Amino acid sequence: MSTSLPPQDSTTPLSPDSRRFFARSHSVGTGAAAKAVAEDASRLVRAEIELAKAEVTSAVQAKAMGGGLLVVAALAGWLALQGLLIAIGLLLALVLPGWAAALIVTGVLLFAVAIAGVLGQRRLKTPVNLETTKQSVEEDVAWAKAHLPNR
């Protein structure tokens, strides 16, 4: 059986017990309140820093795992390419002597290396063009001079 309090309206006077309860003041001084707020803020900042550390650690671990998997994929790809080249050489060895088949595969690889080297060298010789950046900075300076007050 539960006991419920009768509804109170604004005209019903408070009982002596409730007056004593509401009249009691648990006030804290300003200095103590400021100290409590500072301690709470400090705990909050520490908790936020710990959360950030945990998030960064988790992200770094995920990135490291991804990088490691890419290295494994690159090594497997390199080995697969070698296997393919050996297979091509053996296929050619069915119609040519083995040394000739190996020489043809090696010649094709050296030709591909030469083309990639020449193209890469041309790209490296291309001068860096900063005209767009230079023009943008000049426009920014002109705008600042026109819109900002003189000092």
C-alpha positions in Angstrom: 0.0 0.0 0.0 1.5 3.3 -1.0 1.0 6.5 0.8 0.6 9.5 -1.4 0.6 13.1 -0.5 -2.5 15.1 -1.1 -2.3 17.6 -3.9 -1.0 20.9 -2.8 -2.1 24.1 -4.4 -0.8 27.6 -3.8 -3.3 28.2 -1.0 -2.4 25.2 1.0 0.1 26.1 3.7 3.3 24.0 4.0 3.7 21.7 7.0 6.2 22.6 9.7 8.4 19.7 8.5 8.5 20.9 4.9 9.2 24.5 6.0 12.2 23.2 7.9 13.4 21.2 4.9 13.1 24.1 2.4 14.5 26.6 4.9 17.6 24.6 5.4 20.4 26.0 3.4 23.3 23.9 2.2 25.1 26.8 0.6 28.8 26.7 -0.1 31.0 29.7 -0.2 32.1 31.2 -3.4 35.7 30.1 -3.0 34.7 26.5 -2.4 32.3 26.6 -5.3 34.9 28.0 -7.6 37.4 25.3 -6.4 34.8 22.6 -7.1 34.1 24.0 -10.6 37.9 24.1 -11.3 38.3 20.6 -10.1 35.4 19.4 -12.2 36.7 21.2 -15.3 40.2 19.7 -14.7 38.7 16.2 -14.5 36.7 16.9 -17.6 39.8 18.1 -19.5 41.8 15.1 -18.4 39.0 12.8 -19.5 38.7 14.5 -22.9 42.5 14.1 -23.3 42.4 10.4 -22.4 39.5 10.0 -24.9 41.5 11.8 -27.6 44.5 9.6 -26.9 42.4 6.4 -27.1 40.9 7.6 -30.4 44.3 8.5 -31.9 45.8 5.2 -30.8 43.0 3.3 -32.3 43.3 5.2 -35.6 47.1 4.8 -35.8 46.8 1.1 -35.1 44.2 0.8 -37.9 46.4 2.8 -40.3 49.5 0.7 -39.4 47.5 -2.5 -40.1 46.4 -1.1 -43.4 50.0 -0.1 -44.3 51.2 -3.6 -43.4 48.6 -5.2 -45.5 49.6 -3.0 -48.5 53.2 -4.1 -48.1 52.1 -7.7 -48.1 50.0 -7.0 -51.2 52.9 -5.3 -53.0 55.3 -8.2 -52.2 52.7 -10.8 -53.4 52.2 -8.7 -56.5 55.9 -8.6 -57.1 56.2 -12.4 -56.7 53.1 -12.9 -59.0 54.8 -10.7 -61.7 57.9 -12.8 -61.5 55.9 -16.0 -61.8 54.1 -14.6 -64.9 57.4 -13.6 -66.5 58.8 -17.1 -65.8 55.6 -18.6 -67.4 56.0 -16.4 -70.4 59.7 -17.5 -70.7 58.7 -21.2 -70.5 56.0 -20.7 -73.0 58.5 -19.2 -75.5 60.9 -22.0 -74.7 58.4 -24.4 -76.3 59.2 -22.8 -79.7 62.7 -21.4 -79.1 65.8 -22.4 -77.2 65.6 -21.6 -73.5 68.3 -19.0 -73.6 66.5 -17.2 -76.5 63.2 -17.2 -74.6 64.9 -15.7 -71.5 66.7 -13.1 -73.6 63.4 -12.0 -75.2 61.6 -11.7 -71.8 64.6 -9.8 -70.4 64.7 -7.5 -73.5 61.0 -6.6 -73.2 61.5 -5.8 -69.5 64.6 -3.6 -70.2 62.6 -1.8 -72.9 59.8 -1.1 -70.4 62.3 0.2 -67.8 63.9 2.5 -70.4 60.6 4.0 -71.4 59.6 4.5 -67.8 63.0 6.1 -67.1 62.8 8.5 -70.0 59.2 9.6 -69.1 60.1 10.0 -65.5 63.2 12.1 -66.3 61.0 14.4 -68.5 58.6 14.9 -65.7 61.4 15.8 -63.3 62.8 18.4 -65.7 59.5 20.2 -66.0 59.8 23.4 -64.1 57.4 24.1 -61.2 54.8 26.7 -62.2 53.7 29.0 -59.4 51.9 31.6 -61.6 48.5 30.8 -60.2 49.7 31.1 -56.6 51.5 34.3 -57.4 48.5 35.8 -59.0 46.2 34.8 -56.1 48.6 36.4 -53.6 48.7 39.6 -55.6 44.9 39.7 -55.8 44.7 39.1 -52.0 47.2 42.0 -51.3 45.3 44.3 -53.7 42.0 43.5 -52.0 43.5 44.0 -48.5 44.8 47.4 -49.5 41.5 48.4 -50.9 39.3 47.2 -48.1 41.3 47.5 -44.9 41.9 50.9 -43.2 45.3 52.4 -43.4 47.4 52.0 -40.3 
